[in-house]
Amino acid sequence: MEEYVPDKPRLPKIVVIQSVIIGILFAGENIFGFFEQNFMNTYLSHVLWEPAISVSIMVSLSAAVGLIMNLTFGILSDNSRTRFGRRKPFFLIGGLFSGIFMILFAFSQNFLVAVVIDAFLIGMFSNAYYVSERALIPDIVEPEYRGRANGIISIIGYMGLLLAIAGFLVANEIFAIENPKDPSGTIITKEGHLFVMMIGGLAIIICSIIGFFLAKEPSLDNLPPKKGFIEELSNIFNFLELKKQKEFFKITLAYTIFQSGIAAIMPFLFIFIFSLGLSTLELVFTVLISFPIMFIVTYFLGRFSDQYGRKKFVPIAIFIVAIGISLVLFVKSGDDVNLPLLYLCFPFIIVGLLGLATPLQAWSQDLLPDEKRGTFYGLLNFIYTISQIVGATAAGLVASATALGIAWIFPLGSLFFILSIPFFLRVKETLLVKESVSTD
């Protein structure tokens, strides 16, 4: 008989400190990603007046470039042996150029320029930042600490997201105008988009510099000799090598289905919010209700995943969140907005988009091969790439259908969440267990 070890060792001080530093890197990613995922999309609809399907095209192209570049930079960082470490040069360069190109995006004059900057230039450099930052976590944090470490990282990172939302609220207050095509909603002007993209660009630049100087990577002495890019790439697709990582690919499939739900909601979330025509005070109240709940849930999910196992609470949490998100469909009826229902549903949206990632990240990190974490994080990026293509395309078609409307992206996202549950249940538990001795 097997049972989970209930006792968990106290977090060492060095793990806490490095988790805080990686949390700052994650905050930079969240601030940048918030504006990249939302306001580059609203730029198309509010400034260039592109249809919803154009958002899906740009998101899908960005995901495809991310798929290639995430794997590329994962291989390169695994085989980097610089005096600054393996990961730090990549997230520094990636952060600097991602920030610069985000600011330049706000000067796009047409759809083609916007796609080149977002999908190709930002798609390349942001993935250098993402893969090196994420691989740093399992590099320095042992499995028995990863749930709580990911909790610390997530909470600090989501504080960065709160700063991004504060920037959005300021932009909404200063730059929002009545939508000339739909007087019941609002849009953000070109100047407002430049304002928020300067925040996002500068944030990732600053956080990449902080991380570069303060993060402590493990010694390179115990690493195997580095390999050439082509050799490493060919090894990835070696059938015998892939067969050894069966559990990794199980969680990749499950996570891809789950992430498709997020990708169905995220690109259109702020387009939906703007369609409600909420006041700044109503938006602030929505945030003040949602984020404290999300922080509490994130903390306990990280704590419980170290104490009881990675997947014990995941299926139930996913199901509850999916039901709560589906109720958003009834928030708006005609021109009327049901504010109490919005305040009830929004915490479920935030937990689904952000909070559930804590046990899922610890779980997937446990399954990364020790010496190829960057490379396999590149493979794990299939989760975000394929899910963006599937989720964003499906949501774009739903949102473009006049008979359905944009609110139907929420039950669509919930459907993906629920479909992922049986696949997560097939992935093994990775937390160490002990054998109980039978007295028979």
Summary of the structure (lengths in Angstrom):
residues: 440
radius of gyration: 21.3
end to end distance: 12.4
largest distance: 78.5
contacts: 1616
relative contact order: 0.17
helix: 76%
strand: 5%
